[in-house]
Amino acid sequence: MWRAVNPDGTLTYTFVEGVKATYPYYVIRFGGGLLYLSGMLTMAYNAWQTMRGNAGADARIPALSGAHGSASTLELGVHP
């Protein structure tokens, strides 16, 4: 379509017909650009929150039960 010419050397398709033919591809490209932009905004928000340095949640770590070894043997590097 892009290089189609008439016998007299003029283009077969008009500019508007060419734009109409590429419309679906530009819609897909626009969607990809939105995904890319949303990823950049998410990264910027994540970096901003990291730089703010708010304290995280203090979660308790449960003690190990006897089936998995006691805390004293794990501290010494001894694994049952």
C-alpha positions as CSV (number, residue, x, y, z in Angstrom):
1,M,0.0,0.0,0.0
2,W,2.8,2.4,0.8
3,R,4.6,2.1,-2.5
4,A,1.6,1.4,-4.7
5,V,1.7,3.7,-7.8
6,N,-0.5,4.2,-10.8
7,P,0.9,3.7,-14.3
8,D,1.5,7.4,-14.6
9,G,3.6,7.4,-11.4
10,T,1.2,9.0,-9.0
11,L,0.3,7.3,-5.7
12,T,-2.6,4.9,-5.7
13,Y,-3.8,5.8,-2.2
14,T,-4.3,9.2,-0.8
15,F,-2.7,10.4,2.5
16,V,-6.1,10.1,4.3
17,E,-6.4,6.4,3.2
18,G,-3.0,5.7,4.5
19,V,-3.8,7.3,7.9
20,K,-7.0,5.3,8.1
21,A,-5.1,2.1,7.4
22,T,-2.6,2.7,10.3
23,Y,-5.2,3.8,12.9
24,P,-5.5,0.4,14.7
25,Y,-1.7,0.3,15.1
26,Y,-1.6,3.8,16.6
27,V,-4.3,2.8,19.1
28,I,-2.2,-0.2,20.1
29,R,0.9,2.1,20.3
30,F,-1.1,4.5,22.5
31,G,-2.1,1.7,24.8
32,G,1.5,0.6,25.1
33,G,2.5,4.2,25.9
34,L,-0.1,4.4,28.6
35,L,1.3,1.2,30.2
36,Y,4.8,2.5,30.0
37,L,3.8,5.9,31.5
38,S,1.9,4.1,34.3
39,G,5.0,2.1,35.1
40,M,7.1,5.2,35.3
41,L,4.6,6.9,37.6
42,T,4.5,3.8,39.8
43,M,8.3,3.8,40.0
44,A,8.3,7.5,40.8
45,Y,5.8,7.0,43.6
46,N,7.7,4.1,44.9
47,A,11.0,6.0,44.9
48,W,9.3,9.0,46.6
49,Q,7.9,6.8,49.4
50,T,11.3,5.2,49.9
51,M,13.0,8.6,50.1
52,R,10.5,9.8,52.7
53,G,11.8,7.1,55.0
54,N,8.6,6.3,57.0
55,A,9.0,3.6,59.6
56,G,7.7,0.2,58.5
57,A,5.4,-2.0,60.5
58,D,6.9,-3.9,63.4
59,A,5.8,-7.5,62.8
60,R,6.5,-10.1,65.4
61,I,8.4,-13.2,64.2
62,P,7.0,-16.3,65.9
63,A,9.3,-18.6,67.7
64,L,10.1,-21.9,66.1
65,S,8.3,-25.0,67.4
66,G,10.2,-28.1,68.5
67,A,9.7,-29.9,65.1
68,H,11.8,-27.3,63.3
69,G,14.6,-27.1,65.9
70,S,15.1,-24.8,68.9
71,A,16.3,-21.3,68.7
72,S,19.6,-22.2,70.5
73,T,20.5,-24.8,67.9
74,L,19.7,-22.5,65.0
75,E,21.8,-19.7,66.5
76,L,24.8,-22.0,66.6
77,G,24.3,-23.1,63.0
78,V,23.4,-26.6,64.0
79,H,20.5,-28.0,61.9
80,P,18.8,-31.3,62.9
